[in-house]
């Protein structure tokens, strides 16, 4: 029989105590979240008949009613605030937009409108600009030989975004490759917003967001002139699928979705944030994790991580570690598989890895099933330092359905909590959660463990000293 643990409060750390709620039996099978549908890229905007009529033979774009046979010429002719209307078809492009405010849009979003790097160069570079993309496909960009113009030549196979604000709507980034990071898109010091879009079949990661102001010695800029009102990654109804690593010697980070705070965050008035809603990460392959989000303000709603494969020492699941408010709700983490030949010395959740720094993390609703790795499905690690008299960062978890996972290590726990030697306390609240008949259905030794010690479910009035 499945059981739920209700009314649980745990404070973990040196000299701390644990208070746990009683078990409440549940009849029948566990309650799970409804499976999220795939995010189909689409756009309701209809083609402009007059603009479409301008797309005669040899015409690639239209700006302010004037037809252009070359996209570079169209960009040169456009004034700030103009829309560069791109004709249907496949157009080889190596576009460079610096200190501009422009819109690039497909005239007919229902037709294929491809900006191609021809597998030899990056498609689009944005510097100090505000740009929107609508209805376009960015494809076959390639920076494996450092052939892109300017600095960061090995980053961002499809797009490089530096100190800019970019809105991507109803668009696809596919079949791009970078030798270092960001096969589809690499962003630094920017605001990136994507809606109703997809990143598919990109190599060496798909989307890499770097919160640093100065990503290299050759690229520096003043925080006071950042165009984006706030560095942020906002994904709404976005699918990241089919990302894969490159073969050696390209050994840099190949994570399909990477969001990092950056070392310059402390100097900013508003540090970077990540807001994801209705996002799917499907069938990717990585030597690290499928998604890593390490920032100051993270909110994930209805995110699905499914069918991904990990080749490295970590897992194929998701890692979230935030120094600011973090809210995760209605997650689905399903059927992700690690590498049995790459093992870790410390517990790493095969589905979800959480890092607690200075703020609480709320995990409200998750369906975690069918994941396979060395350790159990969930791990929580205490990180950083803070004054315990001020606040004890706590994981507040509720409505978790965790079952049918597999662990290769016989000593694994379904929920593993550790400090890895950190002396500061951490907290756990666990309510109305179903571990699917406990440890056995998850291939684990125990259900919940703190620093190698099993935490047993007891009556609410009981107190266990650790």
Residue, then its C-alpha position, 0 to 999 in steps of 0.5 A: x500500500x502506498x502511504x503519504x507523510x503528512x505534517x512533517x517539519x525537519x531541521x537538520x544540522x549540528x545539534x538539530x532535531x527532527x520532527x516528523x508527522x504520522x503516516x496516512x494510508x492512501x487506498x489504491x495507486x498514487x495520484x500523479x500529475x497529468x502528463x503535459x502535452x508536447x509544446x508545438x511551435x505555432x503562430x497565429x499571425x497570418x501572412x501579409x498579402x502585400x508583403x508576400x507579393x513583394x517576395x519575387x525571385x531574388x528578394x530576401x527581405x522587405x524594409x519600409x516597403x523596399x525590397x532587398x536581395x540581401x539580408x545584410x543590405x536590408x539590415x543596413x537600410x533599416x532604421x531603429x524601430x523598423x521591422x525587417x520582413x524576411x521572405x519565405x525560403x532558405x537564406x544563408x546568413x551571417x548577420x551582425x547587429x550592433x547597437x540597434x533596435x530592430x525586429x526580424x520577422x517572417x512574412x509568412x510564419x506558416x511557411x519555412x523561413x530559414x536563416x542558415x549558417x550553412x554549417x560553416x559559421x554562426x547565423x546571428x550575433x547581437x551586441x548591445x541591441x534590442x531585437x525581436x525574432x518572429x516566425x523564423x528558423x535559425x539553422x545550421x550555424x557552426x562555431x566548432x572551428x572558431x569561424x564566427x566573427x568577433x570574440x567568443x568565436x567558439x560560442x553560440x552556434x546559432x546565436x550569440x547574444x551579448x549585452x542585449x535584450x532579445x524576444x524570440x516568438x514562434x521560432x525554431x533553433x535547430x541543427x546548430x553546433x558550438x565547440x564550447x557552449x550554447x549550440x543553439x544560443x549563448x547569451x551573456x549579460x542579457x535578457x532572453x525571452x522565448x515564447x512558443x518556440x523550440x530548440x531541436x537537434x543542436x550539438x554541445x548544449x542547446x541554450x546557455x545563459x551566462x550572468x557574467x558581465x565580462x565573459x572573457x578578458x577580451x569582452x568587457x562592458x559596463x553594468x551601467x549601460x546594460x540595455x536589458x532592464x534585468x538579466x533574465x531567461x524567460x521561457x514560455x511554451x518552449x521545447x528543448x529536444x535532441x541536444x547532444x554532446x560533441x565527441x572529444x576533444x570538445x569536452x566543455x559543458x554540453x548541458x541542454x539548458x544551462x542558467x548560471x548566476x555569474x560572478x558579477x551578480x553581487x554588483x547588480x541591483x537585480x541579479x539574473x533570474x530564470x522564469x520557466x513555464x510549460x517547458x519540455x526537455x526531451x530526449x537529450x544526451x549530456x555528459x553533465x545534467x539535462x538542465x542546470x539552473x543556478x541563480x538568484x531568483x528561479x521559478x519553474x512551473x510545469x516543466x517536464x524532463x523526460x527521456x534524457x540520457x546522461x553519459x557522465x558522472x552526474x545524472x540525466x535529471x535536473x539540478x537547481x541551486x539558487x541563492x534567492x527565492x526559488x519556487x518549483x511547481x508541477x514538475x514531471x521528471x520521467x524516464x531519465x537514465x544515467x551512466x552505470x560506468x560513471x559513478x560518484x562518491x557522494x549522492x546525486x539524485x538521478x532525477x532532481x538535485x537541489x542546493x540550499x544556500x540562503x533562501x528557502x526552496x519550495x517544491x510544490x508538486x512533482x511526479x518523479x518516475x522511471x528514473x535510473x541512476x547510481x543513487x536515489x531520485x532526489x538529493x538535497x545538499x546544503x551549500x554556502x554559509x549564513x547566520x543560523x540565528x537569522x534564518x535556516x534555509x528550508x526545503x518546503x516540499x509537498x505533493x510529491x509522487x516518487x515511485x518506480x525509480x531504480x538505483x544501482x547503489x544498494x545503500x541509496x535513499x529516495x530522498x538523500x540530504x547532506x552537507x558534505x561537511x558544511x557545519x551550518x543547518x538546513x531544514x526540511x518540510x515534507x507534506x502529503x508526499x507519496x514515495x510509492x510504498x517507500x524505498x523498495x519501489x524506488x530501488x533504494x535502501x531507505x526512504x529518507x536519510x540525513x548524513x548517512x542516518x535513516x530518518x524514520x517516520x514517527x509520531x508528531x510528538x516524538x523528537x529525534x536528535x541528530 
